[in-house]
Protein backbone atom coordinates (compact mmCIF):
# COMPACT_ATOMS: atom_id res chain seq x y z
CA UNK A 1 0.00 0.00 0.00
CA UNK A 2 1.09 3.59 -0.67
CA UNK A 3 0.92 4.46 3.03
CA UNK A 4 3.42 1.74 3.92
CA UNK A 5 5.91 3.15 1.40
CA UNK A 6 5.47 6.77 2.48
CA UNK A 7 4.07 7.87 -0.88
CA UNK A 8 1.93 10.98 -0.45
CA UNK A 9 -1.27 9.79 -2.09
CA UNK A 10 -4.25 7.94 -0.64
CA UNK A 11 -2.54 5.64 1.89
CA UNK A 12 -4.83 2.79 0.79
CA UNK A 13 -3.79 3.07 -2.86
CA UNK A 14 -2.33 -0.13 -4.25
CA UNK A 15 1.24 0.08 -5.60
CA UNK A 16 2.05 -2.17 -8.54
CA UNK A 17 5.51 -2.54 -10.10
CA UNK A 18 5.76 -4.00 -13.60
CA UNK A 19 8.07 -6.99 -13.56
CA UNK A 20 11.56 -6.69 -15.03
CA UNK A 21 13.65 -9.37 -16.69
CA UNK A 22 17.28 -8.67 -15.75
CA UNK A 23 19.50 -6.02 -14.14
CA UNK A 24 19.55 -3.86 -17.29
CA UNK A 25 16.17 -4.86 -18.71
CA UNK A 26 13.63 -3.59 -16.24
CA UNK A 27 9.89 -3.11 -16.02
CA UNK A 28 10.09 -0.17 -18.42
CA UNK A 29 11.03 -2.59 -21.22
CA UNK A 30 8.31 -5.06 -20.21
CA UNK A 31 5.89 -2.13 -20.38
CA UNK A 32 7.33 -1.17 -23.77
CA UNK A 33 6.77 -4.63 -25.20
CA UNK A 34 3.21 -4.55 -23.86
CA UNK A 35 2.60 -1.15 -25.48
CA UNK A 36 4.16 -2.17 -28.80
CA UNK A 37 2.38 -5.51 -29.04
CA UNK A 38 5.51 -7.39 -30.17
CA UNK A 39 4.29 -10.35 -28.15
CA UNK A 40 1.33 -10.62 -30.56
CA UNK A 41 3.25 -10.13 -33.82
CA UNK A 42 3.44 -13.04 -36.24
CA UNK A 43 6.55 -11.80 -38.03
CA UNK A 44 10.02 -11.19 -36.62
CA UNK A 45 10.13 -7.79 -34.89
CA UNK A 46 12.79 -5.66 -33.19
CA UNK A 47 12.08 -3.25 -30.34
CA UNK A 48 14.69 -0.72 -29.23
CA UNK A 49 14.58 1.81 -26.42
CA UNK A 50 17.52 4.19 -26.83
CA UNK A 51 18.78 5.83 -23.67
CA UNK A 52 21.84 5.51 -21.47
CA UNK A 53 21.37 1.82 -22.09
CA UNK A 54 20.05 0.56 -25.40
CA UNK A 55 17.59 -2.17 -24.50
CA UNK A 56 16.66 -4.46 -27.38
CA UNK A 57 13.91 -7.06 -27.70
CA UNK A 58 13.68 -9.48 -30.61
CA UNK A 59 10.86 -11.89 -31.27
CA UNK A 60 7.21 -12.45 -32.07
CA UNK A 61 4.13 -14.11 -30.59
CA UNK A 62 6.03 -17.36 -30.00
CA UNK A 63 9.26 -16.18 -28.33
CA UNK A 64 11.08 -13.08 -27.07
CA UNK A 65 14.81 -12.51 -26.58
CA UNK A 66 16.26 -9.41 -24.96
CA UNK A 67 19.63 -7.78 -24.37
CA UNK A 68 21.08 -4.46 -23.24
CA UNK A 69 24.07 -2.54 -24.52
CA UNK A 70 25.67 0.43 -22.78
CA UNK A 71 25.28 3.39 -25.12
CA UNK A 72 26.09 6.06 -22.55
CA UNK A 73 24.14 9.29 -22.09
CA UNK A 74 25.46 11.19 -25.13
CA UNK A 75 22.19 10.96 -27.11
CA UNK A 76 20.56 12.69 -24.14
CA UNK A 77 23.14 15.47 -24.30
CA UNK A 78 25.53 14.42 -21.52
CA UNK A 79 29.24 14.41 -22.32
CA UNK A 80 28.72 16.54 -25.46
CA UNK A 81 30.13 20.10 -25.40
CA UNK A 82 26.83 21.74 -26.39
CA UNK A 83 24.59 18.72 -25.86
CA UNK A 84 21.13 18.93 -24.32
CA UNK A 85 17.85 17.04 -24.17
CA UNK A 86 15.22 17.45 -26.86
CA UNK A 87 13.55 20.48 -25.28
CA UNK A 88 12.97 24.11 -26.31
CA UNK A 89 16.08 25.60 -27.86
CA UNK A 90 17.61 22.30 -28.96
CA UNK A 91 18.82 21.94 -32.53
CA UNK A 92 16.86 18.92 -33.74
CA UNK A 93 17.61 18.89 -37.46
CA UNK A 94 20.64 19.91 -39.53
CA UNK A 95 21.53 20.01 -43.21
CA UNK A 96 24.86 21.14 -44.69
CA UNK A 97 25.36 22.70 -48.12
CA UNK A 98 27.68 20.42 -50.08
CA UNK A 99 29.37 23.34 -51.86
CA UNK A 100 30.03 25.98 -49.20
CA UNK A 101 29.36 24.02 -45.97
CA UNK A 102 26.70 26.46 -44.77
CA UNK A 103 24.46 24.93 -42.12
CA UNK A 104 20.65 25.04 -42.07
CA UNK A 105 18.95 24.35 -38.74
CA UNK A 106 15.60 23.45 -37.25
CA UNK A 107 15.22 24.31 -33.57
CA UNK A 108 12.64 22.97 -31.12
CA UNK A 109 10.21 25.56 -29.83
CA UNK A 110 12.15 28.83 -30.13
CA UNK A 111 14.01 30.66 -32.88
CA UNK A 112 17.52 30.79 -31.43
CA UNK A 113 19.33 27.56 -30.50
CA UNK A 114 20.99 27.02 -27.13
CA UNK A 115 22.36 23.52 -27.75
CA UNK A 116 22.02 20.35 -29.78
CA UNK A 117 20.01 17.23 -28.92
CA UNK A 118 20.51 13.61 -29.97
CA UNK A 119 18.68 13.79 -33.29
CA UNK A 120 20.59 16.95 -34.19
CA UNK A 121 23.89 15.23 -33.40
CA UNK A 122 22.99 12.34 -35.68
CA UNK A 123 21.97 14.73 -38.46
CA UNK A 124 25.19 16.71 -38.04
CA UNK A 125 27.46 13.66 -38.24
CA UNK A 126 25.56 12.22 -41.22
CA UNK A 127 25.73 15.53 -43.08
CA UNK A 128 29.40 16.07 -42.20
CA UNK A 129 30.20 12.58 -43.47
CA UNK A 130 28.29 12.97 -46.74
CA UNK A 131 29.83 16.42 -47.23
CA UNK A 132 33.35 15.05 -46.76
CA UNK A 133 33.97 17.15 -43.63
CA UNK A 134 34.74 14.02 -41.62
CA UNK A 135 36.18 10.71 -42.76
CA UNK A 136 34.95 7.20 -42.05
CA UNK A 137 36.62 7.30 -38.62
CA UNK A 138 34.80 10.50 -37.70
CA UNK A 139 37.94 12.62 -37.90
CA UNK A 140 37.53 16.22 -39.07
CA UNK A 141 39.43 16.93 -42.29
CA UNK A 142 41.36 20.09 -41.49
CA UNK A 143 42.58 20.45 -45.07
CA UNK A 144 39.13 21.74 -46.03
CA UNK A 145 39.11 25.52 -46.26
CA UNK A 146 36.08 26.71 -44.31
CA UNK A 147 35.80 29.05 -41.31
CA UNK A 148 33.51 26.45 -39.73
CA UNK A 149 36.40 23.99 -39.45
CA UNK A 150 38.87 25.08 -36.81
CA UNK A 151 40.90 24.06 -33.78
CA UNK A 152 39.15 24.84 -30.51
CA UNK A 153 40.04 24.46 -26.85
CA UNK A 154 38.99 20.78 -27.03
CA UNK A 155 40.67 20.06 -30.36
CA UNK A 156 39.24 20.05 -33.89
CA UNK A 157 35.64 21.24 -34.13
CA UNK A 158 32.93 22.20 -36.60
CA UNK A 159 30.77 25.29 -36.02
CA UNK A 160 27.09 24.37 -36.18
CA UNK A 161 25.83 27.88 -35.38
CA UNK A 162 27.67 31.19 -35.00
CA UNK A 163 27.20 33.06 -31.73
CA UNK A 164 25.12 35.77 -33.46
CA UNK A 165 22.61 33.05 -34.37
CA UNK A 166 22.41 31.46 -30.92
CA UNK A 167 20.64 32.22 -27.67
CA UNK A 168 23.79 31.69 -25.58
CA UNK A 169 26.01 34.36 -27.21
CA UNK A 170 28.64 31.80 -28.16
CA UNK A 171 29.27 29.48 -31.10
CA UNK A 172 27.59 26.09 -30.92
CA UNK A 173 30.08 23.48 -32.12
CA UNK A 174 30.47 19.76 -32.52
CA UNK A 175 33.96 18.67 -31.55
CA UNK A 176 35.91 15.66 -32.72
CA UNK A 177 35.69 14.34 -29.15
CA UNK A 178 31.88 14.70 -29.32
CA UNK A 179 31.85 12.73 -32.56
CA UNK A 180 33.97 9.97 -30.97
CA UNK A 181 31.46 9.70 -28.09
CA UNK A 182 28.53 9.43 -30.47
CA UNK A 183 30.30 6.84 -32.65
CA UNK A 184 30.97 4.69 -29.58
CA UNK A 185 27.31 4.89 -28.57
CA UNK A 186 25.97 4.06 -32.02
CA UNK A 187 28.48 1.21 -32.35
CA UNK A 188 27.25 -0.37 -29.11
CA UNK A 189 23.62 -0.19 -30.22
CA UNK A 190 24.26 -1.54 -33.71
CA UNK A 191 26.45 -4.33 -32.31
CA UNK A 192 23.61 -5.23 -29.95
CA UNK A 193 21.16 -5.45 -32.87
CA UNK A 194 23.53 -7.48 -34.98
CA UNK A 195 24.67 -9.93 -32.31
CA UNK A 196 21.19 -10.61 -30.95
CA UNK A 197 20.01 -11.46 -34.45
CA UNK A 198 23.03 -13.68 -35.11
CA UNK A 199 22.57 -15.49 -31.80
CA UNK A 200 19.09 -16.47 -33.01
CA UNK A 201 20.23 -17.35 -36.53
CA UNK A 202 18.68 -14.33 -38.27
CA UNK A 203 19.83 -11.29 -40.24
CA UNK A 204 18.39 -7.82 -40.70
CA UNK A 205 16.58 -8.91 -43.87
CA UNK A 206 14.45 -11.26 -41.74
CA UNK A 207 13.08 -8.39 -39.62
CA UNK A 208 9.67 -7.13 -40.66
CA UNK A 209 9.34 -4.19 -38.24
CA UNK A 210 11.59 -2.13 -35.98
CA UNK A 211 9.82 -0.32 -33.14
CA UNK A 212 11.73 2.67 -31.72
CA UNK A 213 10.73 3.82 -28.25
CA UNK A 214 11.58 6.84 -26.14
CA UNK A 215 11.43 10.61 -26.61
CA UNK A 216 14.65 10.40 -28.61
CA UNK A 217 12.79 8.72 -31.46
CA UNK A 218 10.27 11.54 -31.83
CA UNK A 219 12.79 13.70 -33.70
CA UNK A 220 14.97 11.00 -35.27
CA UNK A 221 15.53 11.05 -39.04
CA UNK A 222 15.71 7.39 -40.07
CA UNK A 223 17.78 8.10 -43.18
CA UNK A 224 20.39 10.01 -41.16
CA UNK A 225 20.45 7.31 -38.47
CA UNK A 226 21.12 4.71 -41.18
CA UNK A 227 23.80 6.95 -42.72
CA UNK A 228 25.89 6.91 -39.53
CA UNK A 229 25.19 3.21 -38.90
CA UNK A 230 23.01 3.60 -35.82
CA UNK A 231 20.11 1.78 -37.48
CA UNK A 232 20.37 -1.06 -40.01
CA UNK A 233 19.94 -0.25 -43.69
CA UNK A 234 16.30 -1.23 -44.10
CA UNK A 235 13.35 0.38 -45.92
CA UNK A 236 12.16 3.43 -43.91
CA UNK A 237 8.60 2.13 -43.73
CA UNK A 238 9.75 -0.73 -41.50
CA UNK A 239 10.67 1.71 -38.70
CA UNK A 240 7.82 2.70 -36.41
CA UNK A 241 8.15 5.37 -33.69
CA UNK A 242 6.11 4.75 -30.56
CA UNK A 243 7.09 7.53 -28.14
CA UNK A 244 7.43 6.81 -24.43
CA UNK A 245 6.27 3.19 -24.32
CA UNK A 246 7.17 2.74 -20.66
CA UNK A 247 4.50 5.31 -19.72
CA UNK A 248 2.01 3.86 -22.23
CA UNK A 249 2.55 0.38 -20.78
CA UNK A 250 2.19 1.71 -17.24
CA UNK A 251 -1.13 3.35 -18.17
CA UNK A 252 -2.36 0.08 -19.63
CA UNK A 253 -1.44 -1.80 -16.46
CA UNK A 254 -3.04 0.90 -14.32
CA UNK A 255 -6.35 0.63 -16.19
CA UNK A 256 -6.66 -3.11 -16.71
CA UNK A 257 -6.08 -6.22 -14.61
CA UNK A 258 -5.82 -8.19 -17.86
CA UNK A 259 -3.01 -5.92 -19.03
CA UNK A 260 -1.15 -6.54 -15.77
CA UNK A 261 -1.45 -10.27 -16.31
CA UNK A 262 -0.25 -9.87 -19.89
CA UNK A 263 2.76 -7.83 -18.73
CA UNK A 264 3.65 -10.55 -16.22
CA UNK A 265 3.41 -13.12 -19.01
CA UNK A 266 5.70 -11.01 -21.22
CA UNK A 267 8.34 -10.79 -18.48
CA UNK A 268 8.26 -14.56 -17.98
CA UNK A 269 8.48 -15.12 -21.73
CA UNK A 270 11.54 -12.94 -22.36
CA UNK A 271 14.93 -14.64 -22.30
CA UNK A 272 17.86 -12.38 -21.46
CA UNK A 273 21.22 -12.63 -23.24
CA UNK A 274 24.26 -11.00 -21.63
CA UNK A 275 26.11 -9.50 -24.59
CA UNK A 276 29.17 -8.39 -22.61
CA UNK A 277 30.29 -11.99 -22.06
CA UNK A 278 29.99 -12.85 -25.74
CA UNK A 279 33.31 -13.15 -27.56
CA UNK A 280 31.65 -11.81 -30.69
CA UNK A 281 30.35 -8.58 -29.16
CA UNK A 282 33.69 -6.76 -29.21
CA UNK A 283 34.22 -7.77 -32.85
CA UNK A 284 30.78 -6.43 -33.75
CA UNK A 285 31.40 -3.27 -31.73
CA UNK A 286 34.79 -2.50 -33.29
CA UNK A 287 33.38 -3.04 -36.78
CA UNK A 288 30.57 -0.58 -36.06
CA UNK A 289 32.89 2.20 -34.82
CA UNK A 290 33.27 3.48 -38.38
CA UNK A 291 30.86 5.43 -40.60
CA UNK A 292 28.59 3.72 -41.28
CA UNK A 293 30.46 0.43 -40.70
CA UNK A 294 33.65 -1.31 -41.78
CA UNK A 295 31.46 -3.46 -44.05
CA UNK A 296 30.02 -0.79 -46.35
CA UNK A 297 28.14 -3.49 -48.31
CA UNK A 298 25.83 -3.82 -45.29
CA UNK A 299 24.71 -0.25 -46.04
CA UNK A 300 23.95 -0.16 -49.78
CA UNK A 301 21.81 2.97 -49.44
CA UNK A 302 24.72 4.88 -47.87
CA UNK A 303 27.12 3.48 -50.45
CA UNK A 304 24.93 4.82 -53.25
CA UNK A 305 24.75 8.25 -51.60
CA UNK A 306 28.53 8.36 -51.23
CA UNK A 307 29.05 7.30 -54.84
CA UNK A 308 26.58 9.94 -56.00
CA UNK A 309 28.34 12.62 -53.98
CA UNK A 310 31.79 11.57 -55.24
CA UNK A 311 30.62 11.66 -58.85
CA UNK A 312 28.97 15.04 -58.41
CA UNK A 313 31.91 16.77 -56.74
CA UNK A 314 35.68 16.30 -57.11
CA UNK A 315 37.44 14.75 -54.13
CA UNK A 316 38.96 17.43 -51.89
N, C-alpha and C positions, 0 to 999 in steps of 0.2 A: 504494500500500500504506500501511497505517496507520503503519508504522515510518518511512516517508519523510516523513510529515506530523507526526511527533512525538506522535501520539495514543497514550495509554497503554492500549492493548489488545494483543492478539496482533499483533506487528509484521507478520505475513503476512496479516492481515485485509484484505480488499478494501474500499476506500471507494468508494461510489457516490453521486453527487449527482443528484437528480432535476432534469431540465432545466426552466429557466424560459423565459418568453416575451419579457419586456421588463423594463426597469429596475424597475418597480413591480408587475410580475406575475411572481413568482418560482416556484421549484419547489414551494413550499407550495401554490400555487393549482393547478398541474398535478396534484399529489398529491390535492388536494381534488376536482378533476374526476374523477380516477380512482376515488376513494372513493365519490363520489356516483353515478357511472354516467351522467352527463349525455350523454356521448359515445355512449351506446347508446339514449337516449330517442328515441321517434318524434315526440312532441309538442314544442312550444316550451317550453323550461325556462330559468329563471334560477337562478344560483348566486351567493350573496353571502357573503363572509367579512368580517365587520365587525371592524376593529381601528383602528390609527392611520391606515391606509389602508383604504378600502372597495374591495376587489377584486371585480369583477363579471364573470361569464361568462354569455353568452346563446347558446343554440343547441340542437342536437339531434344525432342520429347522422350527419347530413350535413354540418354546419358548426358552427363555434364562433367567437364574437367575444368579446373581452375588453377591459376598461378598468379604470382605477383612479381613485379620487377621494380627495382628502386630507380625511379626516374629523377628524384630530387625535386625541389620546389621551384625550379627555374621557370616553368610554364606559368606559375602563379606569381612571377615577378621577383622572387627572392634570389639573391646572388647575381642579379643582372644590374649593371650600372644604373640604368634608368627604367628598370622593370617595375611593374605594378600589376595589380589585379585588373580584371576587365570591368572597370567602373568609369564614371564620368572623367573625361580628360585623357583616357588611355587611347593610344594609337592602336586601332584594331585591324587596319588594312593598309597595305603599302604597295605601290607600283613604282618602278624605276624606268625612266626613259633610257632606251638602249643606246642612244646616240650621245646624249650629253649628261647622263646620270642624274638628271633632276628627279626629285622624289615627289610623288603625289600621295596624300594621306587621307584616310577617313578616321575621324576621332569620335569616340563614344560621348554622346551627350552635349558637349560644349565645343566651341570653335577652336580654342587653342589647346594643344596637347600639353600634358604635364609628365608623360611617361609612355611606356610601351608595354602592352600586355602580351600574353602568350601567342595569340593568333597573329598579332602584329610582328612578333619576333619571327614566326614561321614564314610569314609573307616576305619580310625583309631578307632573310637568308635565301629563300627561293629566288627572289628577284636579283639579289647580289650574285648568286651562282649563275643564273641564266644570262646576266649582263656581263659576266666575266670579271666581276669585281673581286670575287673570291674563287679559289680553286677547289678541287674535289676534297681537299683536306680542311676546307674552311678558312684557309689563310688568305688575308687581304693582299691583293697584288699591288704593291706600292709603286710599280712602274707605270701605273695608269695616272695620267695627268688630269686630276680633278681636285678642286678645293675641298671636296667632301672626304677625300681619302687623305689621312694625315696621321701623325704620331702624337698620341695624347699622353696624359700622365700614367695611363694603364697600358700603354703600348699602342699598336696600330688600331685605328678606329675609323668608322664610317659615319658621317653626319646625316642623321635621319631628318632632323629639323633644326634650322638655325634659330638662335636665341630670340630673334625678332618675331619668329613665328610661334613661339612657345608661351606657355603661361607660367614658366618658372624662370624666365630671363636668363636662360643659359641654353647652349646647344644640347639637343637630345641625340645621343650617339649610340651605336652598337659597336662594342669593342671586339677585338679578336678573342679575348678571354671570354666574353659573353657567348660568342659563337661556339667556342669549345664546350662550354657548359651545356648549351642547347643540343649540340651534336651528341654529347654523352647521354643526355636524357632520351633523345629520339632513338639512339642506338639500343638502349636498354629495352625500350618499348617494342621496337621492331624485332629484336632478338627474342623477346618473350612471345610475340605472335608466332614467329617462325618455328621456334623450338617446340612450343605446345602443339602446333600442327604436326610437326615431324614425329613427335612422340606418339601421336595417334595414327600415324601413317597417312596423313593428308598433306595437301599443298594449298596455296591460296586460291587456285582455280576451283577447288572443291567447295569453297565458301560461298553460300548464296547471299547472305546479308551480314553487314557489320554494323552493330549498334554502338553508337558513341554517346557516353553519358557524361554528365557534369556540365557546369557553366562554361567551361573551356570550349566545349563543342559548339556553343551557340554562335560563336563568331568565326569558327574555323573554316578556312577555304580548303576543300578536299584536294583540289588540284595542286595547291601550294604544299600541302602536307605530304602528298605523294612525291612532289618534286624534291623535297629534302630527304625522303625516305622514312618519314615517320609512319605513314600508312602504306600498305601494299598497293601496287599498281593494279587497281581493279576499276571497272566501270563506276563512275560517280553515283549512278542510281542505286548501287548496292549499299552505299553508306547512308545510315539513317540516324539523325540526331534526336535524342530523347530528352535533353535537359537534365535536371537534377532527379535522377531515378531513385536515389535513396529516400528523398522526401516523398516522391510519388508512392513508392512501396510502403513507406510508413503510414501514409494516409489510407492506403488500401487495407492495411492491417488494423488500423484504428477503427475503420468503419465496418469491417466484416470478420466474423469468426472464421468463416470459410477461407478467407484470404490468409489469416494467421496459420491455419492448418496447412495451406498450400505452401506458405513460406517455410514452415518447418520441414515439409517434404522436400523442398528444393535444397535446403541446407544438408539434409541427410543424403540426398542424391549426388551432390557435388563431391568429386574426388580431387584432392589438392595435390599438385606436383610442386616440389621445391626445386626451382630452377637453379638456385645458386650451387647446388651440389652436383649438377649435371656437368660432365666434362665438355659437352658440346656448347654450353651457354657462352663461355668466353670466346669460342671461335665465332659464334653467331654475332656476339656483341662487337668484336673487333672488326668483323666484316662490315658491320652497319655504321661504323664511325665515320665513313666517308659519305660524300654527296653524290647520288642518293645512297650508294652502296658500292662495295668493291665489284660486285657482279652487276654491271650496268644492264645486262640482258634481262635481269629480273624487273627492270623498269623501262619497258619499251616506249611508253609514252614520253618519259623524260628524255630518253635517247633521241627520239624524233625531234623534240623541242630543241635539244642541243645541236643536232645536225642542221636544223632549219636556221638557227641563230648563226652557226658557223658559216653556212653558205651565204647568209644575207649580209654578213659583216666580216671584214678581214680580221684575222687573229691579231690581237694587240701584242 
